[in-house]
Amino acid sequence: MTTGTFDWIEYFEAIQHKEPSLLAFAIKRWNYNIPLLDRIRRTVPPPARVLEVGTGSGALAVLLAAHGYDVLGMDIDPRVIAWAKGFAEPFGLACQFEVGDGFDLTSYAGKFDVAFSAGVLEHFSPRDAVRMLQEQGQAARYVVAAVPTRFALRNDPFTEASGARPIRLPELRRLFARARLEDVRGFGYGTPDGTLSWIFRLLLPRSIQWILQNQLSYAGTIGCIGRARVSAGSSGPPDG
C-alpha cells in the first residue's frame, strides 16, 4: 500500500537493480520469505483465495500463485499495480492485480480465505494499522501481517523517506487484538543485521535461533496470524 509522497517505483527499481536479473531479484525475495509462505500454508493450504493488501513489487503474490493459491494483489497506486503486473507476466501464472484501498475492503467482504500484508503496517500509525487489519478481517477468515524489525529498518536507506517505524512483536499482537482478531500467533524469521549477526548464524543452535526469532523479535521480519471473528468465505478447512 503506497504511503504519502514516497516514490515506491523508484524504490522497486533501486532494489531490483542490485541484482543481475529480474529472476535473481525474484529468487532472493522468494528464498527470504519462504517462512511466511510456510505459515500461510499451515493456516490455509492451497487451493485457497488470498488477498494481498499492498502488493508492492508483486513478488509475494507470484510466490503464492506458484504454490497453487488463487491470488489477488491490490494497491491504491495504479503505478504500483502496473509494476506488479509487469513483474508477474514473465512467470505465466494466473495471478491477478487491481487497484484498491486497504482502508475500504467492502467490495471484497467474505471473498477470501487469507488477507495478508508484508511491509505495510509499519508505514502507518497504530490507529490506521488497526483500521487496515479490521478491513482485512472483513475480507477473509484469516489475517496475516509481516513487518521488518528495527534491525532491518536501520540498514535500509529508504526507512526515513518511507516513514517506516519499528514494530516489535508485542505491539503487533496488540494491534491484532485491537482489530478484534482471535487466536493470534506470532512468528519471526530472517537473520538480524548487526555486529552479532555472525554469532547468530554460525554459533547458535537452530532451536535457540527459533526462540530468539519467534519470541524475542530478534529477526529480520516479525509477523502475526489471527482469525477473524466473523468467518468469511472458505475454500476448505484450515490445516491447524
N, C-alpha and C positions, 0 to 999 in steps of 0.2 A: 504494500500500500504506500503510495507516494506521500511524502510529507513536506509541507512548507514549500520553499523555493529550491530545495536541494535538487540538483540535476542527476537523476538516477541513471539516465542513459550514459552520461559521462562516466559515472561510477562503473557501470557494467563494462564499458569499453576499456576502462583502465585495468580492471581485474582480469578481463579476458586477454588483453594484450600481454599480460605477464606470462602467458602460456604459449607454446609454439603453434598451437592449432585450436580450433573450436572443440575438437574431440578431446584434446588434452585438458582443456578447461573443464569440460563436462565430467570427465573421469575423476578429476581432482575433487570436484563438488560432490559427485556421487559417492566416492570412497569415504569422504569425511562424514557424510550424512547417512551411511548405512545403519547406524544405531537408531536414527529417527525412523527410517523405513521399517526396521525390525519392531519398534514399539507400535507403529501403526498396524503392522501385520498381526501382531499378537492381540491387538484390541479388536480389529475387524479385518479378517482375512479377505483377500480378493476372491471373487469379484465383488466389489462394493463401490458405491459412489462417493467420491472425495471432492470436496470444495477447498481449494487453496486460496486463502484471503491474502492479497498482496503477493502476487505470484513472482514478482521480480524478474529475474532472467528466464524463468520457466524451467530451470534445471531440475528442481524437485518434482514439479508436475510431470515432466518427462520420465523421471526415475520411477515414479509410482505407476504411470501408464505402462512402462516396460514390464512391470511386475503384475499386470493384469487388472489394475484398477481403472474404473471409469472416472476420469479426472476432468474437472473444470477449474481452470486457473483464472482468477479475476483480479483486477486492479482498477483504481479510479482514473489512472492516467492512460489515455489512448496510446501514447508513445511507448509506454512500457508493454502494453498488450501487443503492439506491433513487433517490438523487440522479442518478446517471448514466442510469438508465432514464428518469427524468423529463426529463432534458436531451435525450435522443435521440428521444423519442417524437414531437415535432412535425415531425421531419425525415422520418419514414416510411421509414427504412432498415432492412434486415434485419441489425441489429447486436445481438448478444446480450451480456448481462451476468450474472455469477453470483458468489456468494461463494466465495472460495478463498484458500488460504495460499501466498504466494510462496516460502515455505521448504519446501513439500511439494507438488511438482507431479507426483507419481507417477501420479495418475489422468489426466494429460494427456500422458504419455510417448509420444513419437513421433507425435503427432497434428497437429503444426503445422509450417509452413514457416519462420515467423519468430516469435520471442518477443521482445517489447520492453518497455522501461520508460522513462518520461520523468519526471524529477523525483522519483525514488525512492531511488536508491542513496546519495545524499548524506545521507540520514537514518539511515544505518546505519554501524556500524564496518566497517573494511576486511574483517575476518573474516566478518561477516554478509553483506556485499556479495558476497564471493566465493561464499558458500553459495547466495545467490539466483541468481547468474549460472550456477552449476553446475546448479541445478534447471532453469533456462531452457534450458540446453544439452541436458537430457534430454527436454525437451518439443518442441524444434524444431531444424531444421537450422541456422538462423542465429539469433544473439542480437544484439540492438541495445539499447544503453543510452545515454540522453542525460541530462545533469545541468546545472544552472545553474552558471555560473562565479562567481568571487568578486565580479566586477563586478555581476552580477545580485543576488547574495545581500546585498551590503552596502546595497542600496537597497530591500530587501524588509523591511517592518516585522515580518513573521512569521518571519524567519530564526531568531532566537534561540529563540522559543517552539516552533518545529517541530523544533529540534535539527539543522538542516541545517548541513553543513560544506562548505567549498570543496574541490573535487577538480580538480586540473589534469590535462591530457591524459596526461602521462607516468604519473601514478598510475593513471588509468583503464585505460591499456594494461596496467599491471602486474596490476591486478585481473582483467582478462580472461585474462592469461597464467596466473595462479594458478588460475583456473577451468578451465584446460586448453582454452581456446578458441583456434582457429588462424586464420591469415591475417587478423589483426586490422588493421582500417583505422580511423584516427581522422579526425574531422572537427569543424568548428565553424561556428556561424552566429549571426546576431544582432549588432547593434551594441552594444558595451560602453558602459555608462553611466559618465560621469565628465567631468572637465574637458577631456579631449582628444577627447571623442566627436564634436564638431562637425568637428574636423580629419579624423577617420577618415571621416565620412560625406561631407564636401564636397570635401576636397582630395586624398585618396589615390586612386590608380587602383584599379580593381576587382581587378586582379591582385595588388596589394600587400595589399589588404583580405583577399583569399583566403588569402594566405600567413600573415598575422597571425592569422586566424581558425582555419585548419586545422592550422597547425604550431606556433603560439606560444600558443594558447589565449586570444588577445585577442578574445573574443567574448562573447555573452550566454549561449550554450549550447555545450557540447562533448559529443562522443559517440564511441562506438566500435561497430564491427560485427565480429563474429567468427563463425567456423564451428565448429559442434560436431564433436568427433572421431567420435562415433557418430552416423551420419546418421539423422535422424528421417524420418517420412513426408513425401512430396513430392507436390505437385500439378503439378509441371513443373520444367524445368531452370532454374537461376539465370541471370540476364542479367548476366554478367560478375561 
